[in-house]
């Protein structure tokens, strides 16, 4: 029986946290939506500003980008009929 590498390491030392590195950036700043006046409207329309898109990818953003260039992500456009 062939063992999968992850299972082999897990069975050898199950009490340690996973050693798999995911490409998730460390957040330099808090989410740009905190304190934004559009947070409720964005939640309803599922729109994102430049600051949120950049923060999602890198963990940081420019203050001038909060609330700028609002758009609904492509993945959600078809499902909402937009």
N, CA and C atoms as a LAMMPS dump frame, in Angstrom:
ITEM: TIMESTEP
0
ITEM: NUMBER OF ATOMS
246
ITEM: BOX BOUNDS ff ff ff
-5.0000000000000000e+02 5.0000000000000000e+02
-5.0000000000000000e+02 5.0000000000000000e+02
-5.0000000000000000e+02 5.0000000000000000e+02
ITEM: ATOMS id mol type element x y z
1 1 1 N 0.848 -1.184 0
2 1 2 C 0 0 0
3 1 3 C 0.89 1.242 0
4 2 1 N 0.656 2.133 -0.939
5 2 2 C 1.415 3.374 -1.008
6 2 3 C 0.823 4.374 -0.036
7 3 1 N 1.713 5.051 0.681
8 3 2 C 1.253 6.07 1.627
9 3 3 C 1.404 7.441 0.993
10 4 1 N 0.486 8.298 1.267
11 4 2 C 0.574 9.683 0.83
12 4 3 C 1.514 10.386 1.788
13 5 1 N 2.377 11.236 1.259
14 5 2 C 3.396 11.892 2.07
15 5 3 C 2.839 12.61 3.283
16 6 1 N 1.751 13.324 3.113
17 6 2 C 1.181 14.07 4.233
18 6 3 C 0.731 13.125 5.342
19 7 1 N 0.066 12.024 4.972
20 7 2 C -0.395 11.059 5.976
21 7 3 C 0.768 10.461 6.741
22 8 1 N 1.847 10.182 6.048
23 8 2 C 3.017 9.604 6.69
24 8 3 C 3.549 10.557 7.762
25 9 1 N 3.696 11.825 7.444
26 9 2 C 4.21 12.791 8.405
27 9 3 C 3.212 13.022 9.539
28 10 1 N 1.944 13.025 9.227
29 10 2 C 0.927 13.224 10.258
30 10 3 C 0.952 12.071 11.261
31 11 1 N 1.059 10.842 10.775
32 11 2 C 1.08 9.684 11.668
33 11 3 C 2.338 9.638 12.517
34 12 1 N 3.43 10.185 12.026
35 12 2 C 4.673 10.196 12.804
36 12 3 C 4.605 11.206 13.94
37 13 1 N 3.949 12.319 13.73
38 13 2 C 3.901 13.376 14.742
39 13 3 C 2.575 14.124 14.636
40 14 1 N 1.462 13.534 15.082
41 14 2 C 0.15 14.146 14.88
42 14 3 C -0.128 15.379 15.733
43 15 1 N 0.69 15.664 16.724
44 15 2 C 0.376 16.78 17.616
45 15 3 C 0.934 18.114 17.123
46 16 1 N 1.751 18.118 16.084
47 16 2 C 2.279 19.378 15.558
48 16 3 C 1.306 19.969 14.559
49 17 1 N 1.383 21.287 14.399
50 17 2 C 0.56 21.954 13.387
51 17 3 C 1.02 21.521 12.002
52 18 1 N 0.155 21.678 11.046
53 18 2 C 0.484 21.327 9.667
54 18 3 C 1.698 22.117 9.199
55 19 1 N 2.541 21.473 8.444
56 19 2 C 3.741 22.127 7.918
57 19 3 C 3.559 22.554 6.471
58 20 1 N 2.331 22.465 5.976
59 20 2 C 2.054 22.878 4.609
60 20 3 C 1.977 24.405 4.572
61 21 1 N 2.753 25.005 3.699
62 21 2 C 2.743 26.459 3.565
63 21 3 C 1.756 26.854 2.478
64 22 1 N 0.809 27.687 2.832
65 22 2 C -0.188 28.169 1.886
66 22 3 C 0.199 29.57 1.432
67 23 1 N -0.129 29.939 0.2
68 23 2 C 0.236 31.276 -0.292
69 23 3 C -0.715 32.357 0.205
70 24 1 N -0.859 32.479 1.499
71 24 2 C -1.738 33.479 2.098
72 24 3 C -0.861 34.591 2.657
73 25 1 N -1.057 35.829 2.223
74 25 2 C -0.188 36.909 2.703
75 25 3 C -0.466 37.269 4.161
76 26 1 N 0.561 37.742 4.831
77 26 2 C 0.392 38.26 6.187
78 26 3 C -0.221 39.649 6.064
79 27 1 N -1.204 39.934 6.891
80 27 2 C -1.857 41.24 6.837
81 27 3 C -0.996 42.281 7.535
82 28 1 N -0.59 43.272 6.763
83 28 2 C 0.177 44.385 7.316
84 28 3 C -0.768 45.322 8.059
85 29 1 N -1.975 45.485 7.504
86 29 2 C -2.992 46.359 8.094
87 29 3 C -4.295 45.589 8.226
88 30 1 N -5.201 46.15 9
89 30 2 C -6.532 45.554 9.146
90 30 3 C -7.32 45.744 7.856
91 31 1 N -8.411 45.013 7.723
92 31 2 C -9.244 45.078 6.524
93 31 3 C -9.684 46.53 6.276
94 32 1 N -9.604 47.002 5.033
95 32 2 C -9.931 48.4 4.746
96 32 3 C -11.406 48.737 4.955
97 33 1 N -12.259 47.749 5.069
98 33 2 C -13.695 47.986 5.255
99 33 3 C -14.015 48.53 6.648
100 34 1 N -13.137 48.271 7.625
101 34 2 C -13.372 48.787 8.978
102 34 3 C -13.314 50.305 8.954
103 35 1 N -14.403 50.937 9.31
104 35 2 C -14.455 52.389 9.343
105 35 3 C -14.871 53.037 8.036
106 36 1 N -15.102 52.257 7
107 36 2 C -15.53 52.816 5.713
108 36 3 C -17.041 53.053 5.743
109 37 1 N -17.465 54.151 5.153
110 37 2 C -18.897 54.484 5.151
111 37 3 C -19.693 53.602 4.19
112 38 1 N -19.036 52.917 3.278
113 38 2 C -19.726 52.096 2.287
114 38 3 C -19.816 50.623 2.671
115 39 1 N -19.409 50.249 3.855
116 39 2 C -19.319 48.837 4.225
117 39 3 C -20.664 48.117 4.087
118 40 1 N -21.756 48.739 4.471
119 40 2 C -23.069 48.089 4.365
120 40 3 C -23.513 47.962 2.91
121 41 1 N -23.303 49.008 2.121
122 41 2 C -23.683 48.969 0.705
123 41 3 C -22.868 47.924 -0.048
124 42 1 N -21.596 47.796 0.261
125 42 2 C -20.75 46.801 -0.399
126 42 3 C -21.178 45.385 -0.015
127 43 1 N -21.597 45.216 1.217
128 43 2 C -22.058 43.906 1.656
129 43 3 C -23.31 43.464 0.918
130 44 1 N -24.198 44.395 0.643
131 44 2 C -25.439 44.072 -0.064
132 44 3 C -25.171 43.827 -1.547
133 45 1 N -24.386 44.705 -2.173
134 45 2 C -24.137 44.585 -3.614
135 45 3 C -22.964 43.67 -3.947
136 46 1 N -22.225 43.23 -2.941
137 46 2 C -21.038 42.381 -3.088
138 46 3 C -19.961 43.051 -3.942
139 47 1 N -19.853 44.367 -3.829
140 47 2 C -18.847 45.118 -4.578
141 47 3 C -17.56 45.216 -3.765
142 48 1 N -16.46 45.43 -4.471
143 48 2 C -15.147 45.58 -3.836
144 48 3 C -14.475 46.832 -4.378
145 49 1 N -13.725 47.509 -3.53
146 49 2 C -12.961 48.669 -3.972
147 49 3 C -11.514 48.244 -4.225
148 50 1 N -10.716 49.144 -4.743
149 50 2 C -9.312 48.86 -5.029
150 50 3 C -8.586 48.459 -3.751
151 51 1 N -8.85 49.159 -2.672
152 51 2 C -8.155 48.867 -1.417
153 51 3 C -8.415 47.434 -0.955
154 52 1 N -9.653 46.962 -1.056
155 52 2 C -9.969 45.603 -0.627
156 52 3 C -9.306 44.569 -1.539
157 53 1 N -9.319 44.824 -2.852
158 53 2 C -8.702 43.872 -3.785
159 53 3 C -7.201 43.769 -3.547
160 54 1 N -6.546 44.9 -3.353
161 54 2 C -5.098 44.893 -3.107
162 54 3 C -4.806 44.275 -1.741
163 55 1 N -5.596 44.59 -0.721
164 55 2 C -5.402 44.027 0.62
165 55 3 C -5.576 42.508 0.595
166 56 1 N -6.541 42.013 -0.181
167 56 2 C -6.758 40.569 -0.279
168 56 3 C -5.559 39.854 -0.884
169 57 1 N -4.87 40.513 -1.794
170 57 2 C -3.733 39.896 -2.473
171 57 3 C -2.414 40.082 -1.733
172 58 1 N -2.254 41.224 -1.045
173 58 2 C -0.944 41.517 -0.461
174 58 3 C -0.954 41.778 1.035
175 59 1 N -2.119 42.051 1.613
176 59 2 C -2.181 42.34 3.04
177 59 3 C -2.008 43.806 3.382
178 60 1 N -1.821 44.647 2.374
179 60 2 C -1.637 46.081 2.606
180 60 3 C -2.4 46.848 1.521
181 61 1 N -2.614 48.142 1.726
182 61 2 C -3.328 48.974 0.756
183 61 3 C -2.989 50.43 0.998
184 62 1 N -3.315 51.265 0.026
185 62 2 C -3.14 52.721 0.14
186 62 3 C -4.433 53.328 0.662
187 63 1 N -4.344 54.287 1.55
188 63 2 C -5.534 54.942 2.098
189 63 3 C -6.383 55.591 1.014
190 64 1 N -5.738 56.108 -0.018
191 64 2 C -6.474 56.795 -1.086
192 64 3 C -7.347 55.838 -1.899
193 65 1 N -7.09 54.521 -1.812
194 65 2 C -7.842 53.544 -2.599
195 65 3 C -9.119 53.051 -1.932
196 66 1 N -9.348 53.412 -0.685
197 66 2 C -10.565 52.975 0.013
198 66 3 C -11.777 53.625 -0.643
199 67 1 N -12.721 52.819 -1.106
200 67 2 C -13.935 53.307 -1.744
201 67 3 C -13.769 53.719 -3.19
202 68 1 N -12.605 53.476 -3.793
203 68 2 C -12.337 53.909 -5.17
204 68 3 C -12.485 52.738 -6.135
205 69 1 N -13.008 52.998 -7.328
206 69 2 C -13.167 52.016 -8.397
207 69 3 C -13.901 50.766 -7.925
208 70 1 N -15.135 50.979 -7.507
209 70 2 C -15.976 49.879 -7.013
210 70 3 C -16.394 48.967 -8.158
211 71 1 N -16.376 47.648 -7.922
212 71 2 C -16.869 46.692 -8.909
213 71 3 C -17.195 45.365 -8.24
214 72 1 N -18.065 44.619 -8.9
215 72 2 C -18.423 43.282 -8.435
216 72 3 C -17.436 42.311 -9.082
217 73 1 N -16.863 41.38 -8.334
218 73 2 C -15.905 40.428 -8.914
219 73 3 C -16.521 39.623 -10.062
220 74 1 N -15.72 39.249 -11.041
221 74 2 C -16.195 38.499 -12.205
222 74 3 C -16.903 37.216 -11.807
223 75 1 N -16.394 36.541 -10.784
224 75 2 C -16.982 35.281 -10.366
225 75 3 C -18.435 35.444 -9.918
226 76 1 N -18.779 36.642 -9.446
227 76 2 C -20.13 36.89 -8.93
228 76 3 C -21.044 37.567 -9.944
229 77 1 N -20.506 38.098 -11.005
230 77 2 C -21.328 38.828 -11.976
231 77 3 C -22.372 37.936 -12.608
232 78 1 N -22.011 36.778 -13.081
233 78 2 C -22.954 35.884 -13.747
234 78 3 C -23.995 35.337 -12.797
235 79 1 N -23.61 35.072 -11.554
236 79 2 C -24.562 34.481 -10.603
237 79 3 C -25.61 35.476 -10.143
238 80 1 N -25.336 36.759 -10.259
239 80 2 C -26.289 37.774 -9.819
240 80 3 C -27.036 38.403 -10.99
241 81 1 N -26.722 37.986 -12.199
242 81 2 C -27.399 38.559 -13.369
243 81 3 C -26.905 39.93 -13.737
244 82 1 N -25.697 40.271 -13.322
245 82 2 C -25.136 41.599 -13.609
246 82 3 C -24.368 41.563 -14.911
